[in-house]
Amino acid sequence: MRTPARGRRTALGGVIAVLTLALCACGITIPTDPRGTSARIAESGELHAGASPAAPAVAVDGERVSGPLAELVETFAERHGAEVEWTVGSEEQLVEGLEDGSLDLVIGGMTDRTPWIDRASATRGYTAIPGTDGRTTVVLLPLGENALQAELERFLDAEVGR
């Protein structure tokens, strides 16, 4: 015997299934990048990264950026068929680059206590990145570029753990 509660659950399940199919048919993906950063990186083969010196995790010698955190960014770029174009600057200059769209991500000595959180998105904190002395290190990204952030966090989870 069919009860009214069971009938409502069946109807709700049908509505959810129809909405899911409608969203899939529209090509909507979640998470997404409103500015299309992930697609641009894949198409151009360039990942624009900012680096603020924070040795030994991020070492800067002129235009050359190195260190364990920089190597992680370069490996992430390689896995997406891209090369890194580095911009070196102060944290404020680099956050401005995230805001104006000239940078895709920023690394340095930023932790989960970063003061830039109202102007940039921060990844989860990672304590096992070599050269960070166990500090809860984050990578900054443009606000709203959630697909890129999800891809980067999956990569960092696999490479250094949470």
Summary of the structure (lengths in Angstrom):
residues: 162
radius of gyration: 19.9
end to end distance: 49.5
largest distance: 77.0
contacts: 481
relative contact order: 0.17
helix: 44%
strand: 19%
